[in-house]
Amino acid sequence: MVEEATAAARSLAGEADRLLAEVSRFRTDGKQRPSAPVHASPVHDLQARAAAAGRDIARTSRRPVTGTRGNALAVAEDEWSEF
């Protein structure tokens, strides 16, 4: 287990070095720019629609059951018998 943890730590250190090399290519001038306005993302729209649909389902599932319409379980009249 110690060997696996050591190997994982070395692998992670290697990945960190590669990430540092990739990120160090970018240079900034140190000036902050205003961020772009944030708009509702499509994910938020999807979540809102899913929530509304869930409320609709919950509302319709609260209706009382008015009959079985033949969905009753068939009850076997015979008792178990051994093979």
WOQUI-V101551 format. One line per field, one symbol per residue. psi: psi as a letter, one per 20 degrees, with the letter a starting at -180 (. if undefined). burial: + if it has 9 or more other ideal C-beta (glycine too) atoms within 8 Angstrom, else -. A space follows every 50 residues. Layout:
BEGIN
psi: ???
burial: ???
END
This chain:
BEGIN
psi: hhgghgggggghhghhghgggghihppqjippqqqqqpqprhghgggghh gghghgghghiiqqpirhljjqqppphqrqqq.
burial: --------------------------------------------+----- ---------------------------------
END
